[in-house]
Amino acid sequence: MADTAPLKDQLRSYFNGIGFERWSAIYGDSELSSVRRTIRAGHDAMLAQAESWLRQRFAVPATGTTALDAGCGTGLFSLALARMGFTVAAVDIAPQMAAAAQARLRQAGFAEQATCSAADLETVDGQFSVVACFDVLIHYPAEGFESLCTHLARRCDDTLLLTYAPYSPLLATLHRIGGYFPKSQRRTEIQMIRDAQVHATLRAAGMTITRQARISKGFYHVALVEASRK
């Protein structure tokens, strides 16, 4: 098994530093460059689709139903889950991100309905009706993807929502272009995963894919998947 510790250290350092500044702006309402505006639009569309699927699957308010937001960032989806009535555990590898999520939830009046913590996602324990993991697995190469995806699936009793970067020549070209951007504008390395590998990983973890969608806006390209145990 590949050692993912160096990758996790890199992600923790990035998202606790310059990455926090970059992504908190994208996830907020700051003025952005044209490239980053497409990323914001794509991310917003992805979250809206994920929320729509949950509202179709669960009776809202989902009082007493637990949800894990794995890689919560600044808490956008954690807040959406709380507003739907879920009891939320929000976890991020970067302490600044977890703190920002906690502040967002507190300011919105959901401090008692949600807990936020900084941790390696592969150390998260417990069982949840819903597990969401958005724009985290895109940073993991194939073997690391399988390990983390399997761990999250095992924490999930009902519905798993995740995004990954699907392999395509167009996406590969966009990533190469991104490598020429000034350092202040560059993304972290995105790892493309083939659909067949995602399906096989989830199937081996006892999950069945129930819905899929491709979200593509400018420089934001992900596959959103809903998988279920029922």
Buried (B, 14 or more C-beta within 10 A) or exposed (E): EEEBEEBBEEBBEBBBEEBBEBBBBBBEEEEBEEBBBBBBBBBBBBBEBBBEBBEEBBEBEBEEBBBBBBBBBBBBBBBBBBBBBBBBBBBBBBBBBBBBBBBBBBEBEBBEBBBBBBBBBBEBEEEBBBBBBBBBBBBBBBEBBBBBBBBBBBBBBBBBBBBBBBBBEEBEEBBEEBEEEEEEEEBBBBBBBEBEBBBEBBEEBEBEBBBBBEBBBBBBBBBBBBBBBE
